[in-house]
C-alpha cells in the first residue's frame, strides 16, 4: 500500500453510516462521483471490496463491515479533535448550517443571524428554509427550528416556548370597518384566516385573568392561507383582521413601515411550541454553541412564550 488517504476513510465511514453514496454525497456536500472515486481509491489501496454496488441496493461486504467497525471510532476522534483545535482559536470561525420553516426564517431567524454575525464576523451561515422535516444527520445540519411535535430520540431538543398569536389589522382597515373594543365586536369584522396544523376553529382567545372567549373565524373568509407571511401581507394591505405571531411585531418590516395595529391587545391565542433541535451524540463546535445560546436569548427577548 502506498498510503491510505484519511479523507477517503472518512468518506467510507460516511457512506456506511448514511446507507449509500447519494446520502453521503449530500451530507458531505460533494458530487456523488467524488464519493464514488474516494471509495474506489480506498478499495484499491486495501485490495479488498468494501461495498457491494448494485443498481437496486447498497450493502457493506463482510470485509467492509469489519473495516467500518475498526475505523469509525478513529474517524470520529479525528473530527472531534479537529473541532476542538478550531474552537481554541481566539476568534470563533466556521460555518453553522441551520434549517427552519420559511416564515420563521424570514420573520425571525434572518434578523437574529444578522445581529449574531455583527458580534462574530468570522462565523458564516448556510440556511435552508423549507416546509419539509429535514434529516439533520443525513444532510449535515447543525440546528433546526421546528414547530412540529418532537418525537425523534436521535435529536437534542430545546423548547423555546410557544409563539403566542394576536389579532392585527391595518389602520386603513380599522378606519373603514371600525375599531373592535370588545371581543363580541369581532363578529362584524372581516378576517384573513390562517390555516395551520394544530390551529383549530373556533379559536380560543385568552384574556385578562385567564378568561376565555371562543372566536369562530368564518369558513367564508375572503382570504384563507397556510403561510404566515402571506397572511401578514394581506393584513397589511387591509384585507381584514389576521392572526399573527406576536414576535412578528418586533421582527417584520411591515409593522414598522405600515404600523399594523394590534386588535384587542389584552387577548391572544396560545401558540404552537417552537423547538430548537440538534443531532444527538455529536461534538458541538463552539460556533454552534454560541449561536444556539444567542438564538435562545433572542427568542425570549422577542416574546416567545410571553
ROMIDREN-141624 format. One record per residue (C-alpha): residue number from 1; residue in three letters; x, y, z. Coordinates in steps of 0.001 Angstrom, whole numbers. Example, Ala and Ser with C-alpha at 12.3 -4.5 7.8 and 13.67 -1.06 7.14 Angstrom:
2
NODE   k   r      xx      yy      zz
NODE   1 ALA   12300   -4500    7800
NODE   2 SER   13670   -1060    7140
end
This chain:
306
NODE   k   r      xx      yy      zz
NODE   1 UNK       0       0       0
NODE   2 UNK    1392    3391    -991
NODE   3 UNK    -516    5147    1745
NODE   4 UNK   -4177    5499    2569
NODE   5 UNK   -5789    8907    2332
NODE   6 UNK   -7645    9547    5604
NODE   7 UNK  -10193   11634    3691
NODE   8 UNK  -11122    8505    1760
NODE   9 UNK  -11514    6582    5022
NODE  10 UNK  -13777    9335    6406
NODE  11 UNK  -15833    9229    3200
NODE  12 UNK  -16230    5457    3545
NODE  13 UNK  -17455    5881    7139
NODE  14 UNK  -19998    8460    5983
NODE  15 UNK  -21218    6111    3215
NODE  16 UNK  -21571    3264    5720
NODE  17 UNK  -23438    5396    8258
NODE  18 UNK  -25725    7112    5742
NODE  19 UNK  -26524    3936    3862
NODE  20 UNK  -25434    4899     382
NODE  21 UNK  -23466    7110   -1955
NODE  22 UNK  -26228    9626   -2613
NODE  23 UNK  -26949   10338    1054
NODE  24 UNK  -23226   10549    1852
NODE  25 UNK  -22611   12964   -1024
NODE  26 UNK  -25460   15165     188
NODE  27 UNK  -24124   15184    3756
NODE  28 UNK  -20580   15908    2605
NODE  29 UNK  -21846   18468      85
NODE  30 UNK  -19846   16984   -2787
NODE  31 UNK  -20868   15328   -6066
NODE  32 UNK  -21776   11647   -5903
NODE  33 UNK  -18920   10943   -8314
NODE  34 UNK  -16447   12336   -5749
NODE  35 UNK  -17699    9858   -3142
NODE  36 UNK  -17533    7000   -5631
NODE  37 UNK  -13937    7829   -6602
NODE  38 UNK  -12890    8035   -2938
NODE  39 UNK  -14303    4573   -2262
NODE  40 UNK  -12630    3165   -5349
NODE  41 UNK   -9240    4558   -4269
NODE  42 UNK   -9614    3127    -777
NODE  43 UNK  -10576    -297   -2099
NODE  44 UNK   -7573    -282   -4454
NODE  45 UNK   -5214     586   -1601
NODE  46 UNK   -6708   -2100     644
NODE  47 UNK   -7069   -4550   -2237
NODE  48 UNK  -10492   -5569    -956
NODE  49 UNK  -14101   -4884   -1839
NODE  50 UNK  -15763   -2829     936
NODE  51 UNK  -19109   -2024    -666
NODE  52 UNK  -21395   -4201   -2743
NODE  53 UNK  -22698   -1964   -5513
NODE  54 UNK  -25892   -2753   -7403
NODE  55 UNK  -28435    -572   -9161
NODE  56 UNK  -31101   -1528   -6618
NODE  57 UNK  -29407   -1928   -3264
NODE  58 UNK  -26446    -865   -1152
NODE  59 UNK  -24643   -3093    1322
NODE  60 UNK  -21285   -3444    3001
NODE  61 UNK  -19355   -6606    2323
NODE  62 UNK  -18145   -8678    5266
NODE  63 UNK  -14764   -7011    4874
NODE  64 UNK  -16464   -3621    4706
NODE  65 UNK  -18384   -4282    7930
NODE  66 UNK  -15229   -5315    9751
NODE  67 UNK  -13256   -2339    8439
NODE  68 UNK  -16044      74    9401
NODE  69 UNK  -16131   -1244   12971
NODE  70 UNK  -12372    -758   13278
NODE  71 UNK  -12077    2753   11796
NODE  72 UNK  -15293    4552   12712
NODE  73 UNK  -14114    5418   16232
NODE  74 UNK  -10816    6791   14954
NODE  75 UNK  -12555    8923   12320
NODE  76 UNK  -14899   10341   14955
NODE  77 UNK  -11960   11138   17237
NODE  78 UNK  -10102   12939   14447
NODE  79 UNK  -13198   15010   13646
NODE  80 UNK  -13703   15887   17298
NODE  81 UNK  -10035   16746   17814
NODE  82 UNK  -10112   18992   14741
NODE  83 UNK  -13213   20743   16010
NODE  84 UNK  -11627   21219   19445
NODE  85 UNK   -8499   22707   17872
NODE  86 UNK  -10562   25148   15806
NODE  87 UNK  -12582   26088   18890
NODE  88 UNK   -9418   27139   20694
NODE  89 UNK   -8764   29979   18282
NODE  90 UNK   -9288   33465   19681
NODE  91 UNK  -11918   34326   17087
NODE  92 UNK  -14789   31828   16595
NODE  93 UNK  -14994   30868   12935
NODE  94 UNK  -16517   28340   10583
NODE  95 UNK  -19976   27665    9180
NODE  96 UNK  -23232   26997   11028
NODE  97 UNK  -25819   25074    9000
NODE  98 UNK  -29408   25632   10114
NODE  99 UNK  -32840   24884    8678
NODE 100 UNK  -36237   26392    9510
NODE 101 UNK  -39723   26917    8069
NODE 102 UNK  -39910   29795    5593
NODE 103 UNK  -41995   32113    7791
NODE 104 UNK  -39788   31638   10859
NODE 105 UNK  -36706   32070    8732
NODE 106 UNK  -37776   35337    7154
NODE 107 UNK  -39557   36895   10126
NODE 108 UNK  -37243   35804   12940
NODE 109 UNK  -34126   33876   12019
NODE 110 UNK  -32734   36286    9415
NODE 111 UNK  -32573   39205   11835
NODE 112 UNK  -31083   37033   14592
NODE 113 UNK  -28328   35820   12257
NODE 114 UNK  -27502   39361   11131
NODE 115 UNK  -27141   40502   14740
NODE 116 UNK  -25039   37471   15607
NODE 117 UNK  -22649   37976   12670
NODE 118 UNK  -22126   41579   13769
NODE 119 UNK  -20779   40143   17019
NODE 120 UNK  -18873   37216   15450
NODE 121 UNK  -17872   38297   11935
NODE 122 UNK  -15789   35176   11190
NODE 123 UNK  -18793   32835   11541
NODE 124 UNK  -20711   32037    8360
NODE 125 UNK  -24214   30629    7904
NODE 126 UNK  -25724   28149    5473
NODE 127 UNK  -29517   28458    5829
NODE 128 UNK  -32159   26198    4296
NODE 129 UNK  -35764   27405    4535
NODE 130 UNK  -38211   24624    3794
NODE 131 UNK  -41542   23178    4915
NODE 132 UNK  -40216   19611    4939
NODE 133 UNK  -38729   17964    8031
NODE 134 UNK  -35012   17806    7276
NODE 135 UNK  -32920   14826    8374
NODE 136 UNK  -30248   16750   10284
NODE 137 UNK  -27736   13911   10450
NODE 138 UNK  -28057   12694    6852
NODE 139 UNK  -27974   16214    5416
NODE 140 UNK  -25291   17591    7708
NODE 141 UNK  -27190   20327    9568
NODE 142 UNK  -26157   21644   12978
NODE 143 UNK  -29510   23054   14104
NODE 144 UNK  -33168   23298   13127
NODE 145 UNK  -36091   25446   14216
NODE 146 UNK  -39304   23430   14297
NODE 147 UNK  -42894   23954   15322
NODE 148 UNK  -43940   20332   14830
NODE 149 UNK  -44135   17791   17695
NODE 150 UNK  -40776   16313   18659
NODE 151 UNK  -40706   12513   18676
NODE 152 UNK  -37231   11694   17310
NODE 153 UNK  -34931   10270   20008
NODE 154 UNK  -31880   10961   17815
NODE 155 UNK  -32290   14707   18388
NODE 156 UNK  -31449   17001   21286
NODE 157 UNK  -34486   19228   21747
NODE 158 UNK  -34684   22596   23467
NODE 159 UNK  -38105   24169   23818
NODE 160 UNK  -38097   27884   23047
NODE 161 UNK  -41665   28364   24217
NODE 162 UNK  -44939   28842   22368
NODE 163 UNK  -45213   31584   19780
NODE 164 UNK  -48401   33154   21081
NODE 165 UNK  -50542   34873   18491
NODE 166 UNK  -52510   38094   18474
NODE 167 UNK  -55085   39790   16263
NODE 168 UNK  -53756   42514   13965
NODE 169 UNK  -55188   44865   11364
NODE 170 UNK  -54033   47775    9254
NODE 171 UNK  -55000   51348   10220
NODE 172 UNK  -56790   51705    6858
NODE 173 UNK  -58936   48641    7513
NODE 174 UNK  -59882   49790   11026
NODE 175 UNK  -60722   53275    9722
NODE 176 UNK  -63028   51665    7162
NODE 177 UNK  -64665   48985    9332
NODE 178 UNK  -64368   50476   12818
NODE 179 UNK  -62438   49535   15933
NODE 180 UNK  -63160   46415   17975
NODE 181 UNK  -63283   47377   21633
NODE 182 UNK  -64841   44092   22866
NODE 183 UNK  -64358   40510   21774
NODE 184 UNK  -68024   40444   20761
NODE 185 UNK  -67286   43164   18181
NODE 186 UNK  -65139   40736   16185
NODE 187 UNK  -68274   39070   14787
NODE 188 UNK  -68841   42029   12449
NODE 189 UNK  -65316   42074   11014
NODE 190 UNK  -63609   40523    8003
NODE 191 UNK  -60827   38032    8624
NODE 192 UNK  -57715   36831    6896
NODE 193 UNK  -57791   33215    8042
NODE 194 UNK  -54623   31293    8778
NODE 195 UNK  -54954   27574    8058
NODE 196 UNK  -52411   25587   10036
NODE 197 UNK  -51969   22189   11637
NODE 198 UNK  -52871   22348   15303
NODE 199 UNK  -54774   25625   14983
NODE 200 UNK  -58442   24832   15491
NODE 201 UNK  -61557   26729   14558
NODE 202 UNK  -63173   28126   16647
NODE 203 UNK  -60146   29837   18174
NODE 204 UNK  -59828   30150   21923
NODE 205 UNK  -58895   33707   22852
NODE 206 UNK  -57314   34030   26290
NODE 207 UNK  -57752   37371   28022
NODE 208 UNK  -57294   39113   31362
NODE 209 UNK  -57224   36767   34326
NODE 210 UNK  -57264   33732   32050
NODE 211 UNK  -60740   34485   30729
NODE 212 UNK  -61540   32594   27526
NODE 213 UNK  -63650   33514   24542
NODE 214 UNK  -64467   31255   21614
NODE 215 UNK  -63983   33000   18277
NODE 216 UNK  -65339   31339   15165
NODE 217 UNK  -63477   32507   12083
NODE 218 UNK  -65934   32229    9167
NODE 219 UNK  -65133   29488    6674
NODE 220 UNK  -66194   32011    4044
NODE 221 UNK  -63403   34449    4922
NODE 222 UNK  -62407   36400    1836
NODE 223 UNK  -58787   35259    2235
NODE 224 UNK  -57551   31965    3683
NODE 225 UNK  -53894   30913    3517
NODE 226 UNK  -51474   28427    5035
NODE 227 UNK  -48499   30773    5020
NODE 228 UNK  -47986   33382    7743
NODE 229 UNK  -46009   35708    5504
NODE 230 UNK  -48922   35807    3073
NODE 231 UNK  -51367   36453    5936
NODE 232 UNK  -49110   39252    7120
NODE 233 UNK  -49059   40792    3625
NODE 234 UNK  -52835   40506    3223
NODE 235 UNK  -53480   42112    6617
NODE 236 UNK  -51038   44892    5782
NODE 237 UNK  -52968   45505    2555
NODE 238 UNK  -56207   45963    4501
NODE 239 UNK  -57995   42686    3748
NODE 240 UNK  -59154   42215    7329
NODE 241 UNK  -58109   41159   10812
NODE 242 UNK  -55458   38440   10874
NODE 243 UNK  -53953   36152   13466
NODE 244 UNK  -50169   36600   13577
NODE 245 UNK  -47409   35535   15980
NODE 246 UNK  -46642   38274   18485
NODE 247 UNK  -42948   38129   17635
NODE 248 UNK  -43804   39357   14127
NODE 249 UNK  -44427   42800   15590
NODE 250 UNK  -40769   43129   16568
NODE 251 UNK  -39283   41377   13552
NODE 252 UNK  -41069   42265   10342
NODE 253 UNK  -40703   45423    8332
NODE 254 UNK  -44453   45582    7728
NODE 255 UNK  -45150   46518   11319
NODE 256 UNK  -42533   49258   11292
NODE 257 UNK  -43438   50557    7844
NODE 258 UNK  -47228   50292    7948
NODE 259 UNK  -47799   50477   11687
NODE 260 UNK  -50113   47477   11986
NODE 261 UNK  -52399   47797   14973
NODE 262 UNK  -52962   45040   17473
NODE 263 UNK  -56669   44485   17915
NODE 264 UNK  -57798   43720   21495
NODE 265 UNK  -54208   43632   22819
NODE 266 UNK  -55284   42063   26110
NODE 267 UNK  -56366   38918   24235
NODE 268 UNK  -54206   36287   22499
NODE 269 UNK  -54234   32730   21182
NODE 270 UNK  -51883   30157   22656
NODE 271 UNK  -49347   29247   20008
NODE 272 UNK  -47647   26035   18962
NODE 273 UNK  -44479   25309   20950
NODE 274 UNK  -41322   26032   18984
NODE 275 UNK  -38191   23939   19373
NODE 276 UNK  -34512   24270   18609
NODE 277 UNK  -33133   20839   17746
NODE 278 UNK  -29693   19400   17086
NODE 279 UNK  -28296   15938   16319
NODE 280 UNK  -27575   13867   19424
NODE 281 UNK  -24201   12326   20172
NODE 282 UNK  -22224   14760   18051
NODE 283 UNK  -19484   17132   19189
NODE 284 UNK  -20949   20635   19259
NODE 285 UNK  -18468   23178   17875
NODE 286 UNK  -18030   26423   19735
NODE 287 UNK  -19615   28415   16897
NODE 288 UNK  -22787   26309   17091
NODE 289 UNK  -22920   26568   20873
NODE 290 UNK  -22518   30363   20732
NODE 291 UNK  -25269   30759   18157
NODE 292 UNK  -27606   28372   19980
NODE 293 UNK  -27346   30383   23192
NODE 294 UNK  -27720   33660   21278
NODE 295 UNK  -30837   32422   19479
NODE 296 UNK  -32442   31201   22719
NODE 297 UNK  -31851   34605   24338
NODE 298 UNK  -33282   36414   21303
NODE 299 UNK  -36367   34193   21288
NODE 300 UNK  -37024   35051   24907
NODE 301 UNK  -36465   38763   24291
NODE 302 UNK  -38848   38794   21329
NODE 303 UNK  -41793   37261   23097
NODE 304 UNK  -41685   33506   22615
NODE 305 UNK  -43715   32118   25455
NODE 306 UNK  -44620   35599   26624
end
